[in-house]
């Protein structure tokens, strides 16, 4: 019987896991410098958490099941909705804003392909109770700084504002159900299908032309001036433009932006984000060299908690597609240091020195030094081969003659140099080396 992993899943071996842990640690450090705190939500939730707003059709994309008491459950397809549930259950009376971040796996039943799996990871954050340009600007700044700390090159942050398109549709008195379908089509980027739908719902000529113009607008701050010049009688649109302009100004105060001159930052009024709980600023991060899988991050401001029956709380958040982020770093040939299993390998030269070897090993471990010891009673030559295999930087050779003199031998596995060290000073000496 051949055992294989389920379709759309992956195994991660030592080196890849070390790389993923390094990226995870970098992101956590950045998020925590912005005063975000980590949370965890369950891998599975009540099915209704995801069907309340998305409808029963979403079930086709979920790993849903019934437990032994016939309760309808599902593996989580994303983490924003669980965070909203967590907030409503535990944090509604907490002082705001509340800053939290998360890292975990999600599951969607869809056709596996390059860069798309049935089990995938998200690293994201939510800022609940901070609907201001400052909150939006800080979120975007944190996303940008995360990528800078990781050393990712060639990324672009595209920023838009849903209030511009939504305001246009509301002023044209487009039915709400049609508005949502239009936003979905904009999110898909299928202009031809969008044009056909606009004809089908008989949208007026002026609104159609303005809408098609807006979603193609990309560039620097000048495009907002151009849009104002062409739309001077639509208050909702102008209000959204003013709010967007304030966000861009605040981004400059945070030290990022310089739209039109810094190619990393692009105003893109064609971003829709597809989900109806997004309400204002939206942004996506692309790495164009990745082709069809170029999007590595998405987020924006939203009112999901109100949609679930809670209070009206303006919130902002984003999530990195962690797997695509890893793919972007690897595609760039970014050097992700993969540490070995242990910094130090303790090698007893004979059976008589095994007890002392174990004592030395535990002293090093108790000092927080990653240490492995020979447990297989290997011959000396094979000990060095194995130490090299696990990536040990140093080998401590514990011989009978050395111990009689109160010493051990420390071998540098990179240079081959050896030195004798007093056994009583081994911890202090090693701490200076690593």
VOGU-3710 file (C-alpha; in Angstrom, 3 decimals, decimal comma):
1> xxxxxxxxxx> 0,000/0,000/0,000  1,483/3,317/-1,126  0,970/6,196/1,294  0,779/9,652/-0,237  -0,165/13,106/0,983  -3,632/14,495/0,109  -3,916/16,439/-3,139  -3,171/20,120/-2,769  -0,970/19,726/0,329  2,793/19,738/0,841
11> xxxxxxxxxx> 5,498/18,353/3,104  8,175/20,749/4,364  11,559/19,270/5,227  14,231/20,680/7,519  15,833/23,305/5,270  12,551/24,701/3,975  11,065/24,801/7,465  14,113/26,702/8,715  13,631/29,244/5,923  9,925/29,631/6,675
21> xxxxxxxxxx> 10,686/30,055/10,389  13,208/32,781/9,564  10,644/34,718/7,513  7,994/34,171/10,190  10,359/35,487/12,878  11,163/38,596/10,818  7,483/39,386/10,276  6,667/38,846/13,953  9,450/41,206/14,988  8,211/43,950/12,655
31> xxxxxxxxxx> 4,571/43,553/13,707  5,494/43,618/17,387  7,494/46,838/16,948  4,148/48,365/15,884  2,591/47,081/19,162  0,600/44,232/17,586  0,047/41,147/19,746  -0,350/37,590/18,499  -3,612/35,653/18,676  -4,690/32,159/17,604
41> xxxxxxxxxx> -8,124/31,044/16,434  -9,368/27,451/15,897  -8,553/25,607/12,684  -12,253/24,823/12,325  -15,266/27,031/12,951  -19,023/26,832/12,712  -19,957/26,757/9,033  -22,386/29,651/9,514  -19,494/32,025/10,271  -18,576/31,945/6,571
51> xxxxxxxxxx> -22,025/31,470/4,996  -23,825/34,360/6,779  -22,452/36,934/4,348  -21,180/34,833/1,458  -24,215/32,582/1,026  -24,481/28,824/0,747  -22,614/28,802/-2,578  -19,333/29,234/-0,703  -19,747/25,707/0,713  -18,439/24,299/-2,567
61> xxxxxxxxxx> -15,060/25,897/-1,784  -14,883/24,697/1,826  -13,777/21,598/3,699  -17,031/21,332/5,660  -18,210/18,407/7,744  -20,544/17,370/10,572  -19,218/16,357/13,963  -20,623/13,499/16,054  -23,441/15,733/17,284  -24,406/16,712/13,719
71> xxxxxxxxxx> -23,036/20,260/14,091  -22,042/21,872/10,776  -18,361/22,796/10,911  -15,676/23,769/8,409  -11,919/24,192/8,227  -11,315/27,937/8,090  -10,812/29,326/4,552  -9,400/32,618/5,927  -8,793/34,262/9,294  -10,475/37,691/9,194
81> xxxxxxxxxx> -13,945/36,304/9,960  -12,652/34,231/12,921  -10,964/37,375/14,256  -14,288/39,239/14,021  -15,963/36,403/15,956  -13,197/36,476/18,555  -13,645/40,233/18,963  -17,424/39,967/19,367  -17,053/37,163/21,926  -14,226/38,556/24,045
91> xxxxxxxxxx> -13,116/42,099/23,261  -16,044/44,442/22,536  -15,472/46,391/25,770  -11,690/46,557/25,380  -10,065/49,982/24,843  -9,534/50,715/21,167  -7,764/50,492/18,883  -7,023/46,797/19,337  -3,981/45,574/17,418  -3,605/41,854/16,774
101> xxxxxxxxxx> -1,720/39,643/14,359  -1,947/35,975/13,422  -0,128/33,263/11,512  -1,783/30,012/10,568  -2,995/27,624/7,910  -6,255/27,912/5,971  -8,069/25,459/3,703  -10,019/25,813/0,474  -11,296/23,063/-1,758  -10,233/24,297/-5,180
111> xxxxxxxxxx> -8,197/23,013/-8,089  -4,508/22,882/-7,072  -2,125/24,680/-9,416  1,169/26,522/-9,304  1,153/28,838/-6,296  -2,314/27,693/-5,191  -2,853/24,877/-2,697  -5,735/23,453/-0,698  -3,803/24,069/2,500  -2,040/27,411/2,631
121> xxxxxxxxxx> -0,759/29,873/5,226  -1,671/33,467/6,020  0,315/35,968/8,058  -1,845/38,973/8,753  -3,143/41,567/11,174  -6,272/43,462/12,150  -6,538/46,901/13,708  -10,031/47,102/15,200  -11,479/50,467/16,171  -9,196/52,783/14,251
131> xxxxxxxxxx> -11,012/54,127/11,195  -8,723/57,081/10,501  -6,206/57,974/7,780  -3,511/57,451/10,416  -4,622/53,854/11,038  -4,761/53,075/7,320  -1,362/54,686/6,746  0,266/52,756/9,587  -1,067/49,462/8,236  0,378/50,121/4,768
141> xxxxxxxxxx> 3,662/51,313/6,275  3,957/48,130/8,334  3,372/45,959/5,257  6,037/47,895/3,355  8,561/47,740/6,212  8,002/43,985/6,531  9,087/43,470/2,927  12,042/45,821/3,338  13,235/43,860/6,383  12,931/40,633/4,373
151> xxxxxxxxxx> 14,975/42,183/1,572  12,327/41,541/-1,088  12,958/43,467/-4,283  10,724/44,439/-7,171  7,447/44,643/-5,254  4,730/47,242/-5,865  2,108/48,491/-3,398  -1,082/49,431/-5,255  -3,492/51,566/-3,219  -7,087/52,457/-4,037
161> xxxxxxxxxx> -10,294/53,611/-2,386  -13,588/51,791/-2,820  -15,570/54,897/-1,855  -14,813/56,380/-5,274  -16,505/53,635/-7,296  -19,175/52,901/-4,675  -20,005/56,616/-4,488  -20,374/56,781/-8,263  -22,728/53,784/-8,304  -24,823/55,081/-5,393
171> xxxxxxxxxx> -25,228/58,509/-6,958  -26,354/56,802/-10,159  -28,902/54,875/-8,002  -27,628/51,489/-9,175  -29,368/48,618/-7,365  -27,334/47,275/-4,440  -27,246/43,736/-5,835  -25,941/45,114/-9,132  -23,350/47,194/-7,276  -21,908/44,102/-5,638
181> xxxxxxxxxx> -21,769/42,226/-8,938  -19,993/45,181/-10,532  -17,411/45,174/-7,716  -16,835/41,444/-8,218  -16,256/41,951/-11,952  -13,868/44,849/-11,320  -11,987/42,624/-8,868  -11,702/39,926/-11,551  -10,226/42,472/-13,942  -12,456/41,310/-16,811
191> xxxxxxxxxx> -13,352/44,586/-18,549  -15,239/42,890/-21,369  -17,465/40,947/-18,982  -17,999/44,134/-16,959  -19,051/46,062/-20,068  -21,529/43,322/-20,980  -23,010/43,389/-17,478  -23,360/47,185/-17,535  -25,324/46,889/-20,780  -27,439/44,115/-19,285
201> xxxxxxxxxx> -28,468/46,269/-16,288  -28,951/49,270/-18,581  -26,571/51,598/-16,746  -26,677/55,136/-18,122  -24,056/56,204/-20,649  -22,328/58,847/-18,482  -21,906/56,600/-15,432  -20,672/53,733/-17,613  -17,989/55,880/-19,214  -16,847/57,368/-15,900
211> xxxxxxxxxx> -16,717/53,917/-14,274  -14,658/52,409/-17,098  -12,326/55,420/-16,947  -11,848/55,180/-13,179  -10,930/51,499/-13,050  -8,156/52,055/-15,612  -6,550/54,917/-13,671  -3,089/54,106/-12,299  -0,140/56,308/-11,428  0,757/59,143/-9,078
221> xxxxxxxxxx> -1,261/61,805/-7,273  -1,942/63,598/-10,556  -4,639/61,061/-11,462  -6,723/62,240/-8,496  -6,506/65,816/-9,774  -7,509/64,600/-13,233  -10,491/62,754/-11,786  -11,623/65,795/-9,774  -11,530/67,900/-12,921  -13,846/65,454/-14,689
231> xxxxxxxxxx> -16,189/64,846/-11,755  -17,244/68,087/-10,098  -20,904/67,349/-9,348  -20,819/64,015/-7,499  -20,474/64,678/-3,784  -19,940/61,053/-2,677  -17,100/60,623/-5,160  -15,500/63,934/-4,198  -15,739/63,087/-0,485  -13,998/59,762/-1,129
241> xxxxxxxxxx> -11,300/61,550/-3,137  -10,710/63,969/-0,257  -10,424/61,051/2,195  -8,021/59,261/-0,146  -5,887/62,387/-0,541  -5,633/62,692/3,244  -4,438/59,078/3,425  -1,717/59,717/0,838  -0,562/62,823/2,746  -0,431/60,821/5,992
251> xxxxxxxxxx> 1,583/58,086/4,275  4,188/60,698/3,435  4,219/61,700/7,118  5,002/58,048/7,936  7,940/58,201/5,538  6,517/56,115/2,704  4,743/56,978/-0,509  6,153/59,647/-2,829  3,580/58,526/-5,357  4,559/58,993/-8,990
261> xxxxxxxxxx> 8,302/59,114/-8,227  8,786/56,005/-6,089  7,804/53,111/-8,348  7,030/50,888/-5,339  3,863/52,892/-4,629  1,073/53,144/-7,196  -2,392/54,691/-6,988  -4,671/52,108/-8,580  -8,389/52,937/-8,653  -9,177/49,575/-10,247
271> xxxxxxxxxx> -8,679/47,599/-7,013  -12,012/46,274/-5,758  -11,168/43,400/-3,370  -14,429/41,626/-4,308  -15,754/41,253/-0,735  -18,638/43,512/0,256  -17,346/44,210/3,770  -14,462/46,344/2,443  -15,569/49,947/2,703  -12,757/52,439/2,050
281> xxxxxxxxxx> -9,014/52,181/1,493  -7,848/48,969/-0,174  -4,387/47,870/-1,212  -2,644/44,945/-2,829  1,047/44,101/-3,139  2,391/42,580/-6,339  5,688/41,084/-7,436  5,306/41,385/-11,237  8,110/38,891/-11,969  5,929/36,107/-10,536
291> xxxxxxxxxx> 3,460/36,413/-13,419  -0,023/35,052/-12,728  0,819/34,483/-9,054  2,138/38,026/-8,549  -0,188/39,090/-5,713  1,397/38,346/-2,338  -0,739/40,550/-0,060  -4,143/42,202/0,154  -6,046/44,276/2,647  -7,991/47,402/3,439
301> xxxxxxxxxx> -10,536/48,994/5,745  -13,766/47,125/6,468  -16,953/46,845/8,554  -17,181/43,069/8,912  -18,134/43,175/12,594  -21,237/45,254/11,847  -22,152/42,803/9,095  -22,125/40,012/11,688  -24,624/41,889/13,854  -22,121/43,639/16,113
311> xxxxxxxxxx> -21,505/47,325/16,690  -20,247/49,568/13,928  -16,475/49,450/14,349  -14,181/50,733/11,641  -11,292/48,326/11,159  -8,279/47,874/8,922  -6,179/44,830/8,161  -4,183/42,828/5,649  -2,706/39,391/5,158  0,370/38,142/3,374
321> xxxxxxxxxx> -0,119/34,978/1,379  2,803/33,385/3,203  3,426/30,696/0,582  3,533/33,235/-2,248  5,772/35,477/-0,163  8,167/32,552/0,261  7,937/31,902/-3,478  8,820/35,537/-4,210  11,875/35,427/-1,937  13,062/32,139/-3,440
331> xxxxxxxxxx> 12,431/33,408/-7,000  14,646/36,382/-6,173  17,332/33,935/-4,971  17,178/35,738/-1,656  19,655/34,108/0,695  17,574/32,706/3,529  19,999/31,403/6,076  19,137/27,833/6,976  20,685/27,003/10,333  21,786/23,462/11,015
341> xxxxxxxxxx> 20,058/21,224/13,524  22,629/22,219/16,173  25,477/24,690/16,597  27,546/22,259/18,650  28,068/18,503/18,323  29,551/16,709/21,327  31,564/13,652/20,296  32,695/11,113/22,922  35,867/9,481/21,601  35,347/6,334/23,668
351> xxxxxxxxxx> 32,676/4,693/25,804  34,548/5,824/28,902  33,979/9,501/28,031  30,244/9,182/27,337  29,108/10,179/30,865  31,204/13,382/30,741  30,002/14,059/27,193  26,370/13,986/28,333  27,218/16,274/31,245  28,876/18,781/28,863
361> xxxxxxxxxx> 25,915/18,555/26,468  23,394/19,426/29,152  25,494/22,336/30,425  25,482/23,805/26,927  21,759/23,185/26,439  20,966/24,736/29,820  22,841/27,836/28,636  20,550/28,038/25,599  23,091/26,676/23,105  21,725/24,336/20,429
371> xxxxxxxxxx> 23,669/21,128/21,038  23,587/17,562/19,745  25,499/14,605/21,177  26,395/11,300/19,597  23,706/8,799/20,583  24,589/6,141/18,014  28,012/5,108/19,333  29,598/5,897/15,971  33,247/5,513/15,070  35,238/8,772/15,142
381> xxxxxxxxxx> 35,285/9,262/11,369  31,541/8,714/11,103  30,961/11,113/13,993  32,540/13,964/12,004  30,623/12,993/8,875  27,336/13,070/10,784  28,179/16,374/12,507  28,852/17,900/9,106  25,554/16,453/7,780  23,450/18,184/10,445
391> xxxxxxxxxx> 25,268/21,491/9,916  27,101/21,709/13,256  29,487/24,660/13,353  31,735/23,166/16,027  32,487/19,671/17,327  33,605/19,099/20,898  35,896/16,074/21,009  35,832/14,450/24,444  38,870/12,201/24,847  40,173/10,360/27,907
401> xxxxxxxxxx> 43,652/11,920/27,816  42,270/15,462/27,456  39,845/14,937/30,347  42,688/13,827/32,613  44,263/17,228/31,940  40,913/19,007/32,463  40,479/19,878/28,774  38,389/19,088/25,699  39,178/19,755/22,020  37,005/22,174/20,034
411> xxxxxxxxxx> 37,024/21,692/16,243  35,815/24,412/13,844  33,981/22,490/11,113  34,354/25,280/8,561  38,113/25,898/8,889  39,202/22,588/10,398  41,099/24,434/13,151  41,255/22,781/16,588  42,005/24,181/20,034  42,151/22,812/23,543
421> xxxxxxxxxx> 39,818/24,440/26,087  39,438/23,895/29,842  36,321/21,816/30,267  35,119/24,035/33,111  35,110/27,077/30,780  33,384/25,427/27,819  30,052/27,303/28,169  31,652/30,755/28,371  33,962/29,976/25,464  31,216/28,678/23,188
431> xxxx> 28,945/31,653/23,939  31,661/33,941/22,579  31,807/31,959/19,333  28,152/31,700/18,347
//
